[in-house]
Every structure is written in C-alpha cells, then in structure tokens.
Amino acid sequence: MTDFPKVVDSTLLAAARACGQKANLSSFEHYKPTGISVHLHAGRAYASGLERARRSFYEGGFSAPDSIAHGSAALMEEYGDYVAPEGSAKTLDRMLGALEFHFDRYPLGADGTEPILMPSGKRAIEFSGAEPLPIMHPTSGEPLVYSWRADQVVSFADGVWVHDDKTSTSLGSYWSTQWDLRSQFTAYCWGAGMQGIKVTGVLVRGVSILKTRYDTLQHTTYRPAWMIERWLQQTVRDLERLILQWKTGRWDFNLDDACTAYGGCQFRQVCMAEDPKPWLEMGFERRKWDPLTRTETPL
C-alpha cells in the first residue's frame, strides 16, 4: 500500500472528485504521461514571466518596460529549448507575444490593481501557503495540510481580491462562469483568511493564445463566508471518502462523462484494458509531485 499524502492540493482533490481510480493512479501510484505537456510547460513559462515582471516593477522599482523585459527573460529561461508540437500555438514566440499582450491590456501600475503589502514587507506576489485541515491523517494522526499557490493578492475596486491568471484557447461566457463554483478559487480565499487576509473573491484574467491573434477576458467571482465554510465541509467529506478507498484498496470508478470530458481522461485507455499494467508501462512514467516545493521527482 502506498502512503497517504500528508499534504493535499487542488489537483489531488479534483482527481478524487472526478474518479477515485484517477486519483489512485495519478497521486498514489504517481503515474504521469510520458513526455511534456505543451499546455503545462507553456503555462509555467508564462507564469514565470508574469511573476518576474511584477516583482521587478513593484519590489525592484524598475520601469514598466524594463520590468516586462525582465519578465520576457524569465519566460525564455523557463521555456528553455523545448520545441512545441507541430501545429501548437504555444511556441516560445507566441508565449512571449502573449506576455506583451497581457501587459498591453493590463499595464503595470495602471490596470486598477496593486499587490498588497504583507507583514513581511514584501508584496503578495506568488501568494501561497499550507494550512491544516480539520481532518486527521489516517496514520500519523496529525492534521492533513492543504497547500495552494495563487498569482497574487491585490487591491482592486475598493476591495482585496485573490488574482489568478489563466491561459486558454478560447474565451466566452462559459470561460467566465466556470470559475464561480471552482473549488481551487474557494481554497485561495480560505487560505487567505487563514493568514488573516479577508478577501472579497477572485479576480481572474484570461488570455487566449491562438496562432494568429490574442484575446483577453476578465471575470470577478465572489466568495462569501458561507461559501468558504461549505467548501471546507465538502473538502473534509471528500477526503474522508478518499481515505476509505485508500484503506480498503477499492478505488471508485466514475465510468461516465469524466472519462471523456475536456478531451478525455489521461487514463481512459488504461481503464479500457482488462490488464492495465502493459498500458501503464507503455504510456506512463512514475513521477511524484510535491505540492509544497512544486517539483516532481522521478521514482
């Protein structure tokens, strides 16, 4: 039996809510698809560029053009010599263009937001934390810890908001409404509250990256206290079910639309096989994700 993690995050919870077997294979057995996902790789590079530009401007005192140049350098460094798959819009050049487009539409120091000052004297850029949940680890008896990381916490529209940036291939009404009940965002607000920061909700800005153009959309989604409390209670119940599956070794299968939604579950072919082992050995490798350090270690 694999160990139950001491630290959980939105990725594990999302997998567990979608399908117990998906959570088992991805977060307990640590199977990850071979190769590098262009979406994850480009997204990390884009996030690095945003962070470096904001820190240069708000903490380093650099001008907006110089800060954006620093952000571009960070994006290129993170992107490295990776070659995007043929036909992908998320090439290095297009991601650099997306960064410039972002700061053209949301200029540093003039977009209506400003990262708040933390008690440490630093700005709340790359806002993260790890807080105990009201549920105990099944073997250690200590509280399970929830880890999160948001892009920043900002002053905006006479309030304080968690701010998160997203990249997408398309934007529209669905893109906006998908965030209103998103567990990940409610967790940000809970985490902020645990650190003594009362936030109104989440400001999310999306940039769509296509081969020939960019677009953007902004959405605010509220998180009153009752929604945060409901999230906490639901998270505890979800973890209780996950612990039971872990203890018994009987993982629930969804066997419904979760297998095909959003392009399909990565383990769909594995679950179609009577003997999944050859499929796992052929298409996956074992890498353990650490939500605290945000790194993966090959097993």
N, C-alpha and C positions, 0 to 999 in steps of 0.2 A: 504494500500500500504506500502510495506517495504521501508526503507530508501535506497537511492542510496549511495554506499560506497564512503567515501572521499578519500580512498587510494585503488589503484588497483595494481595488480601484474600479473605475467605471468600466474598464474593458472586461474585467472578470465578471462584474455584475451583469453587464449587457449580455455576455455569452450565457451566463446561468439563466437569465430570464428568457432568452431565446430557446435554449435547448441544453439540458443537463449534459448530454454527451459532448456537445460542442465545448462546454466549459471544461469537461474532463480532459478531452484531447488537447485543448489549447493551453489550459492553465494548470493542470495537474500532471499530465503526461508531457506537456511542453512541446507539442508538435507544432511546427511552423512551416509554411510552404517554403520550398527551396527557391533560391533566387531573391531578388529585391523587388518589392512593390514600388512601381514608379510613383504612385499616389502618396505612399508613406514617405518615400525618400524626398520627393519634391516638396512635400508638406513640411518636413523637418527643416529643409534648407530655407524655405520661405519664412518659417517661424524664427529661425536664427537671424535672418536678415532684419525682420521687424524688431526683434529684441535689441540687436546691436544698434540699430538706428535710434531707437527710443532712449537707450541708455546714453548714447553719445550726446543726444540733444538735452535730455532732462537731468542727467547726472554729470555728464562731461562738460557741458557748457558750449558744445560745438554748434555751429550754424546748421540750419536745416539742410542745405546742400551737402555740407561735409558729413553730417550725420547719415544722410541717405547713402553717400559714398561708402561710409563705414559699413552700413547695412548690406550693401551690394557685395562688399568684400567678404563679409561673413557668410552670405548666401553662397557665393562661389566656393568658399572654403568647405562648407558643409556638403555642397553638391558634388565636389571633387571631380574625378574623371569618369563618373557614372555616365553611361550612354542610355538615354531613354529609348524604349522600344519604338520601332518604326511606326509612324502614324500617331504617336502620342503628342499631345500639345504641351506636355510638361517637360520640355527641354530646358537646358540651362538658360538659353537666351530668352525663352518665353517666361521663365520664372523671374529673371532679372527685370523683364518688362512689367511683370505683374507687381513687383515691388515698387517700381517707379510709378505705375498707375495708382497703386494704393495711396502713396503719399501725395500724388497729384490731386486725388479726390478727397483725401483726409490729411491736409497739410499739418506737419509737426508744429505744435504751438498755436494752431489756428483752426482746429477741427471741432472745437467745443468740448474737448476732453483734456484732462491733465491727470497723470498718475498721482495718487495721493501719497503723502509722506507717511512712512511707517515710523514707529517709535525708535527704530534703529537709526533714523535719519536718512535712510535710503528710500527711493521711490518704490511703489508696489508694482514693479515690472517683473514679469515671470513670477506671479503670485502663487505660492504653493504651500502645502502643509501636510501633516499627518496627524490625525486626531483619533482618540479612542472611541469606539462604538459601544453602545450598551448591549453587547453580546460577547460572550467569552469564547476564546479559542478552545477547540474540543480537546486538546491535550495539555496545553500549558496552563489553562485556567486564567490566563491574562486576557484583557480586552482585545478583541480584534481591532486593528487600526485601519482607518480609511485614508488613503493618500490621493491627493489631487494636485493639478497644476493648471492654472489659467494664465492667460497672456498678461493681464494687468487688472488692477482695481483703479477706477478713475472717478474724478468729479465730472458730472455731466448733468445738464438740465436741472440744476438745483438739487441734485441728489448724488449718492455714491453708488456706483454700479461695478459689477464684475464685467470686464470687457474681454471678449474672445473673438479671434479672427478665424475664418474658415475659407478654404478654397473649394471650388465646385466647378462642375462642367456646365451647369445651368442654374439660373435663378428665377424665382417666380413665387406665386402665392404659397405653394407647398413648401418651398425652401424656408419661408418665414414662419409658417405655422408649425413646422416640425419641432421648433425649439420650445414651444410653450409648456410642454409637459416633460421635456427632456431631463432625465434623471441626472445626467452629468452636470447640467447647469444648476439644478437644485442643490446638488452636492457642493458646488462652488459657494453658494450663498450660505449653506450650513457651515462650511469650513471657515468662511469669513466671520460668521457670527461666533464661532468657537475661538477665534482670535480677537474678539472684541470689536469687530468692524461690522456695523449694521448697514446692509446694502438693500437697495430697493429691488434689484433684479439683475438681469444680464443684458448688456448691450452687445449684440453680435453683428459683425460686419463680414459680409461675404464678397469674395472676388471670384468671378468665373473666368477660367482660363481656356480659351479656345485657340485654334490655330491662327485665326486672323483678327481676333478682337478680344477685348476685355470688357467686363461689365461689373457692376457692384450693387449691393443692396444692403440696407441697414435695418435692423429689427430690434426692438426692445421687448423683453419678456419679463413679467413681474413675478416675484416670489414672496408673497406674504407669509407671515409666521405659520399659519395653519398648513400651507403647502409644504413648508420645510419640515414640520412635525410629521405630516403624513408620509413624506419621503423617508424620514428616519424610521418610522414604524414599519413601512413596507420593506425597507432595506434589511432590517432585522429579520423579518419573516422570510425573505428571500434567502438570507444566509442560513437560517435555521433549516430550510429545505435542502440547501446545498450541503450542509454538514451531515444531514441524514443520508443523503446519497453517497457522500464520501465514506461514512461509517459502514454502510451496507455494501458498498461497491456496486450498487444498482443505480445506474445513471439513467435519468428520464430522457426519452427521445421525443422530439417535437413531432416529426413526421407530418408536417403540414407546410404552410406557406413560408415558415422560417427557413426551409431548405432551399427556396428559390428566390426569396426577396432580395432586392438590391444586388442583382447579379448572381445570386446563389451563394450558399454556404460553402466555404473552402473545403469542408469535409463531406460534401454531398456524394462524391464518388466512393469515398471510404464507406459510408453508410449503406450504399447500394450493394456492397460486396458481402457475401456470406462470411468470407475470411478477410477482414480488413487489413491484416498485417502486411501483405505484399504492397498494397496501395500506399500505406503509410511509409514503408521503406523506400518506395519508388519516388514519391512526390513530396516528401516532407523531411525535415531535419529537426533535431531537438535543440531548442534554444530556450533558456529560462529568462523570463522578463522580471526585472526588479523595479517595481513602481517607485521606490524611493530614489534610486540613483538614475532611473530611466535608461537602463542599459540591459542588453541581452547577453547572456553567457552561453556559449555552446556547451552541450552536455555530451 
